[in-house]
């Protein structure tokens, strides 16, 4: 896996349900390295601290390999890296192979795969339609958040080097599909509950399905 774009967002005013809001989803490539701190990306915009940023969502990675698919569905948009609100656009990122808990060296930072991105209405605003939320869920390639184990800088063209494979085989895609499944596979539920790299509140919510 290789970083092909480092993206930063500035506060942007949007209109939602007749009210003005600020969002940081409008991210664009920067020529400089981004700095991964303990709970977020330095100089990036995180407005809604309840749902973004923090130790379990410190940095968001999205696969460059998925861009052709979405460009085909939305050819009229002004495309650039960062379109999905990702801090890092990564070539070769595959949610079917990434496991929750995998640890990677990325530039001078050390990160751990923590959870997939669950889309909200702000993605719909950037794409000009809320229909993308269902399309995004069904497509099954949500990218991943990482937690920062060691702060550091990440540059364009930096590689992601696996340092430690998770002992729990739950993949990012498996957990993502589990979140939205009407009928939850008890074997996957059990894997998720046992995966300590997942946020504790998410594991607690799943216990009712066993």
C-alpha atoms as a printed R data frame, in Angstrom:
    type eleno elety resid chain resno       x       y       z
1   ATOM     1    CA   UNK     A     1   0.000   0.000   0.000
2   ATOM     2    CA   UNK     A     2   1.217   3.474  -0.821
3   ATOM     3    CA   UNK     A     3  -0.005   6.968   0.062
4   ATOM     4    CA   UNK     A     4  -0.762   8.886  -3.121
5   ATOM     5    CA   UNK     A     5  -2.349  11.971  -1.556
6   ATOM     6    CA   UNK     A     6  -2.327  13.738   1.808
7   ATOM     7    CA   UNK     A     7  -5.500  15.756   2.278
8   ATOM     8    CA   UNK     A     8  -6.496  18.563   4.622
9   ATOM     9    CA   UNK     A     9  -9.842  20.331   5.059
10  ATOM    10    CA   UNK     A    10 -10.817  23.856   6.032
11  ATOM    11    CA   UNK     A    11 -14.124  24.753   7.717
12  ATOM    12    CA   UNK     A    12 -16.830  24.883   5.065
13  ATOM    13    CA   UNK     A    13 -20.369  26.185   5.558
14  ATOM    14    CA   UNK     A    14 -23.150  23.915   4.305
15  ATOM    15    CA   UNK     A    15 -26.941  24.104   4.414
16  ATOM    16    CA   UNK     A    16 -28.791  21.180   6.010
17  ATOM    17    CA   UNK     A    17 -32.509  21.161   6.841
18  ATOM    18    CA   UNK     A    18 -32.631  24.904   6.410
19  ATOM    19    CA   UNK     A    19 -29.791  25.588   8.824
20  ATOM    20    CA   UNK     A    20 -26.182  26.526   8.231
21  ATOM    21    CA   UNK     A    21 -23.547  24.125   9.576
22  ATOM    22    CA   UNK     A    22 -19.793  23.871   9.457
23  ATOM    23    CA   UNK     A    23 -18.085  20.736   8.169
24  ATOM    24    CA   UNK     A    24 -14.559  19.499   7.537
25  ATOM    25    CA   UNK     A    25 -15.489  16.925   4.876
26  ATOM    26    CA   UNK     A    26 -14.234  19.133   2.047
27  ATOM    27    CA   UNK     A    27 -10.636  17.957   2.018
28  ATOM    28    CA   UNK     A    28  -8.127  18.616  -0.761
29  ATOM    29    CA   UNK     A    29  -4.580  17.476  -1.499
30  ATOM    30    CA   UNK     A    30  -1.709  19.298   0.132
31  ATOM    31    CA   UNK     A    31   1.899  19.239  -1.039
32  ATOM    32    CA   UNK     A    32   3.149  19.016   2.526
33  ATOM    33    CA   UNK     A    33   3.346  16.062   4.894
34  ATOM    34    CA   UNK     A    34   0.485  15.660   7.313
35  ATOM    35    CA   UNK     A    35   1.229  15.213  10.986
36  ATOM    36    CA   UNK     A    36  -0.638  12.513  12.878
37  ATOM    37    CA   UNK     A    37  -1.061  13.506  16.511
38  ATOM    38    CA   UNK     A    38  -2.608  11.496  19.308
39  ATOM    39    CA   UNK     A    39  -6.250  12.066  18.424
40  ATOM    40    CA   UNK     A    40  -6.335  13.757  15.024
41  ATOM    41    CA   UNK     A    41  -4.447  15.176  12.058
42  ATOM    42    CA   UNK     A    42  -2.751  18.472  12.847
43  ATOM    43    CA   UNK     A    43  -4.173  21.515  11.007
44  ATOM    44    CA   UNK     A    44  -7.130  19.499   9.733
45  ATOM    45    CA   UNK     A    45 -10.715  20.520  10.436
46  ATOM    46    CA   UNK     A    46 -12.850  18.379  12.738
47  ATOM    47    CA   UNK     A    47 -16.122  20.091  13.637
48  ATOM    48    CA   UNK     A    48 -18.273  17.310  15.057
49  ATOM    49    CA   UNK     A    49 -16.064  15.887  17.796
50  ATOM    50    CA   UNK     A    50 -18.791  13.474  18.859
51  ATOM    51    CA   UNK     A    51 -18.563  11.534  15.601
52  ATOM    52    CA   UNK     A    52 -15.133  12.448  14.186
53  ATOM    53    CA   UNK     A    53 -11.595  12.614  15.481
54  ATOM    54    CA   UNK     A    54 -10.594  11.208  18.823
55  ATOM    55    CA   UNK     A    55  -8.406   8.177  19.572
56  ATOM    56    CA   UNK     A    56 -10.472   5.679  17.541
57  ATOM    57    CA   UNK     A    57 -10.937   7.963  14.502
58  ATOM    58    CA   UNK     A    58  -7.728   9.939  14.507
59  ATOM    59    CA   UNK     A    59  -7.080   9.614  10.768
60  ATOM    60    CA   UNK     A    60  -9.212   8.369   7.874
61  ATOM    61    CA   UNK     A    61  -7.819   6.357   4.946
62  ATOM    62    CA   UNK     A    62  -9.672   5.676   1.689
63  ATOM    63    CA   UNK     A    63  -8.606   3.540  -1.255
64  ATOM    64    CA   UNK     A    64  -7.533   5.210  -4.488
65  ATOM    65    CA   UNK     A    65  -8.589   1.969  -6.193
66  ATOM    66    CA   UNK     A    66 -12.256   2.821  -5.545
67  ATOM    67    CA   UNK     A    67 -12.158   6.196  -7.299
68  ATOM    68    CA   UNK     A    68 -12.807   4.864 -10.838
69  ATOM    69    CA   UNK     A    69 -16.000   3.163  -9.633
70  ATOM    70    CA   UNK     A    70 -17.351   6.362  -8.100
71  ATOM    71    CA   UNK     A    71 -16.225   8.557 -10.979
72  ATOM    72    CA   UNK     A    72 -18.271   6.286 -13.228
73  ATOM    73    CA   UNK     A    73 -21.368   6.879 -11.121
74  ATOM    74    CA   UNK     A    74 -20.803  10.635 -10.670
75  ATOM    75    CA   UNK     A    75 -18.901  11.827 -13.768
76  ATOM    76    CA   UNK     A    76 -20.239  15.387 -13.480
77  ATOM    77    CA   UNK     A    77 -18.442  16.148 -10.205
78  ATOM    78    CA   UNK     A    78 -15.187  18.078  -9.937
79  ATOM    79    CA   UNK     A    79 -12.969  15.169  -8.918
80  ATOM    80    CA   UNK     A    80  -9.844  15.359  -6.818
81  ATOM    81    CA   UNK     A    81  -8.259  13.255  -4.076
82  ATOM    82    CA   UNK     A    82  -9.914  13.769  -0.701
83  ATOM    83    CA   UNK     A    83 -13.383  13.527  -2.236
84  ATOM    84    CA   UNK     A    84 -14.554  11.150   0.484
85  ATOM    85    CA   UNK     A    85 -13.205  13.281   3.299
86  ATOM    86    CA   UNK     A    86 -10.139  11.094   3.699
87  ATOM    87    CA   UNK     A    87  -6.902  12.407   5.153
88  ATOM    88    CA   UNK     A    88  -4.906   9.820   3.214
89  ATOM    89    CA   UNK     A    89  -5.716   8.407  -0.203
90  ATOM    90    CA   UNK     A    90  -4.003   5.030  -0.352
91  ATOM    91    CA   UNK     A    91  -3.285   2.888  -3.401
92  ATOM    92    CA   UNK     A    92  -3.760  -0.814  -2.726
93  ATOM    93    CA   UNK     A    93  -5.954  -0.443   0.362
94  ATOM    94    CA   UNK     A    94  -8.294  -3.437   0.419
95  ATOM    95    CA   UNK     A    95 -10.893  -3.754   3.173
96  ATOM    96    CA   UNK     A    96 -11.272  -7.472   2.497
97  ATOM    97    CA   UNK     A    97  -7.646  -7.984   3.607
98  ATOM    98    CA   UNK     A    98  -7.198  -5.313   6.275
99  ATOM    99    CA   UNK     A    99  -8.000  -6.682   9.713
100 ATOM   100    CA   UNK     A   100  -9.248  -4.668  12.659
101 ATOM   101    CA   UNK     A   101  -6.192  -4.430  14.910
102 ATOM   102    CA   UNK     A   102  -3.497  -4.615  12.205
103 ATOM   103    CA   UNK     A   103  -0.572  -2.298  13.015
104 ATOM   104    CA   UNK     A   104   1.259  -0.418  10.257
105 ATOM   105    CA   UNK     A   105   4.243   1.876   9.988
106 ATOM   106    CA   UNK     A   106   3.173   4.799   7.831
107 ATOM   107    CA   UNK     A   107   5.848   7.399   7.297
108 ATOM   108    CA   UNK     A   108   7.251   8.019  10.768
109 ATOM   109    CA   UNK     A   109   3.877   7.280  12.428
110 ATOM   110    CA   UNK     A   110   2.707   3.962  13.829
111 ATOM   111    CA   UNK     A   111  -1.017   3.318  13.404
112 ATOM   112    CA   UNK     A   112  -3.581   0.614  14.139
113 ATOM   113    CA   UNK     A   113  -6.658  -0.198  12.058
114 ATOM   114    CA   UNK     A   114  -9.617   0.611  14.311
115 ATOM   115    CA   UNK     A   115 -12.940   0.666  12.417
116 ATOM   116    CA   UNK     A   116 -14.574   1.353   9.039
117 ATOM   117    CA   UNK     A   117 -16.130   4.684   8.184
118 ATOM   118    CA   UNK     A   118 -19.927   4.840   8.503
119 ATOM   119    CA   UNK     A   119 -21.248   7.489   6.099
120 ATOM   120    CA   UNK     A   120 -23.449  10.389   7.186
121 ATOM   121    CA   UNK     A   121 -25.448  13.102   5.415
122 ATOM   122    CA   UNK     A   122 -22.344  15.267   4.945
123 ATOM   123    CA   UNK     A   123 -21.004  12.805   2.365
124 ATOM   124    CA   UNK     A   124 -24.333  13.212   0.583
125 ATOM   125    CA   UNK     A   125 -23.930  16.976   0.608
126 ATOM   126    CA   UNK     A   126 -20.483  16.781  -0.938
127 ATOM   127    CA   UNK     A   127 -21.790  14.464  -3.664
128 ATOM   128    CA   UNK     A   128 -24.976  16.446  -4.186
129 ATOM   129    CA   UNK     A   129 -27.336  13.600  -3.269
130 ATOM   130    CA   UNK     A   130 -28.167  11.600  -0.173
131 ATOM   131    CA   UNK     A   131 -28.605   8.555  -2.413
132 ATOM   132    CA   UNK     A   132 -24.865   7.990  -2.177
133 ATOM   133    CA   UNK     A   133 -25.250   6.839   1.429
134 ATOM   134    CA   UNK     A   134 -27.071   3.653   0.431
135 ATOM   135    CA   UNK     A   135 -24.784   3.186  -2.572
136 ATOM   136    CA   UNK     A   136 -21.732   3.606  -0.334
137 ATOM   137    CA   UNK     A   137 -23.029   1.071   2.190
138 ATOM   138    CA   UNK     A   138 -23.920  -1.454  -0.507
139 ATOM   139    CA   UNK     A   139 -20.572  -1.082  -2.289
140 ATOM   140    CA   UNK     A   140 -18.763  -2.350   0.793
141 ATOM   141    CA   UNK     A   141 -15.494  -0.421   0.539
142 ATOM   142    CA   UNK     A   142 -15.696   2.205   3.289
143 ATOM   143    CA   UNK     A   143 -12.013   2.835   3.918
144 ATOM   144    CA   UNK     A   144 -10.789   2.702   7.478
145 ATOM   145    CA   UNK     A   145 -10.028   4.843  10.477
146 ATOM   146    CA   UNK     A   146  -6.795   4.306  12.357
147 ATOM   147    CA   UNK     A   147  -5.691   5.137  15.875
148 ATOM   148    CA   UNK     A   148  -2.263   6.677  16.370
149 ATOM   149    CA   UNK     A   149   0.113   4.542  18.426
150 ATOM   150    CA   UNK     A   150   3.137   6.745  17.697
151 ATOM   151    CA   UNK     A   151   2.765  10.300  16.383
152 ATOM   152    CA   UNK     A   152   4.618  11.143  13.191
153 ATOM   153    CA   UNK     A   153   4.574  12.602   9.685
154 ATOM   154    CA   UNK     A   154   3.153  11.016   6.544
155 ATOM   155    CA   UNK     A   155   4.147  12.129   3.057
156 ATOM   156    CA   UNK     A   156   2.868  11.401  -0.414
157 ATOM   157    CA   UNK     A   157   4.522   8.205  -1.716
158 ATOM   158    CA   UNK     A   158   5.099   6.804   1.788
159 ATOM   159    CA   UNK     A   159   4.423   3.085   2.026
160 ATOM   160    CA   UNK     A   160   2.310   1.333   4.632
161 ATOM   161    CA   UNK     A   161   4.399  -1.452   6.124
162 ATOM   162    CA   UNK     A   162   2.748  -4.146   8.212
163 ATOM   163    CA   UNK     A   163   4.390  -4.288  11.642
164 ATOM   164    CA   UNK     A   164   2.023  -6.642  13.436
165 ATOM   165    CA   UNK     A   165  -0.885  -8.678  12.099
166 ATOM   166    CA   UNK     A   166  -3.979  -8.820  14.284
167 ATOM   167    CA   UNK     A   167  -4.486 -12.166  16.001
168 ATOM   168    CA   UNK     A   168  -8.209 -11.676  15.418
169 ATOM   169    CA   UNK     A   169  -9.071 -12.307  11.720
170 ATOM   170    CA   UNK     A   170 -12.052  -9.895  11.546
171 ATOM   171    CA   UNK     A   171 -11.613  -7.770   8.419
172 ATOM   172    CA   UNK     A   172 -12.707  -4.174   7.982
173 ATOM   173    CA   UNK     A   173 -15.238  -5.248   5.357
174 ATOM   174    CA   UNK     A   174 -16.666  -8.044   7.517
175 ATOM   175    CA   UNK     A   175 -17.301  -5.645  10.365
176 ATOM   176    CA   UNK     A   176 -18.721  -3.011   8.017
177 ATOM   177    CA   UNK     A   177 -21.196  -5.514   6.579
178 ATOM   178    CA   UNK     A   178 -22.052  -6.694  10.085
179 ATOM   179    CA   UNK     A   179 -23.009  -3.167  11.136
180 ATOM   180    CA   UNK     A   180 -25.691  -2.926   8.448
181 ATOM   181    CA   UNK     A   181 -26.809  -6.573   8.261
182 ATOM   182    CA   UNK     A   182 -30.435  -7.180   9.262
183 ATOM   183    CA   UNK     A   183 -29.574 -10.728  10.237
184 ATOM   184    CA   UNK     A   184 -26.197 -10.770  11.941
185 ATOM   185    CA   UNK     A   185 -23.981 -13.834  11.628
186 ATOM   186    CA   UNK     A   186 -23.304 -14.948  15.221
187 ATOM   187    CA   UNK     A   187 -19.812 -16.126  14.269
188 ATOM   188    CA   UNK     A   188 -18.885 -12.652  12.986
189 ATOM   189    CA   UNK     A   189 -20.563 -11.060  15.994
190 ATOM   190    CA   UNK     A   190 -18.416 -13.205  18.272
191 ATOM   191    CA   UNK     A   191 -15.265 -12.247  16.349
192 ATOM   192    CA   UNK     A   192 -16.130  -8.568  16.706
193 ATOM   193    CA   UNK     A   193 -16.854  -8.786  20.417
194 ATOM   194    CA   UNK     A   194 -13.529 -10.537  20.979
195 ATOM   195    CA   UNK     A   195 -11.568  -7.986  18.937
196 ATOM   196    CA   UNK     A   196 -10.125  -5.557  21.487
197 ATOM   197    CA   UNK     A   197  -8.971  -3.166  18.768
198 ATOM   198    CA   UNK     A   198 -12.614  -2.253  18.132
199 ATOM   199    CA   UNK     A   199 -13.972   0.566  20.318
200 ATOM   200    CA   UNK     A   200 -15.482  -0.911  23.465
201 ATOM   201    CA   UNK     A   201 -18.891   0.698  22.968
202 ATOM   202    CA   UNK     A   202 -19.241  -1.009  19.588
203 ATOM   203    CA   UNK     A   203 -18.420  -4.396  21.077
204 ATOM   204    CA   UNK     A   204 -20.908  -3.852  23.916
205 ATOM   205    CA   UNK     A   205 -23.711  -3.042  21.449
206 ATOM   206    CA   UNK     A   206 -23.179  -6.348  19.681
207 ATOM   207    CA   UNK     A   207 -23.577  -8.554  22.747
208 ATOM   208    CA   UNK     A   208 -27.360  -8.501  22.443
209 ATOM   209    CA   UNK     A   209 -27.073 -10.438  19.158
210 ATOM   210    CA   UNK     A   210 -25.495 -13.508  20.739
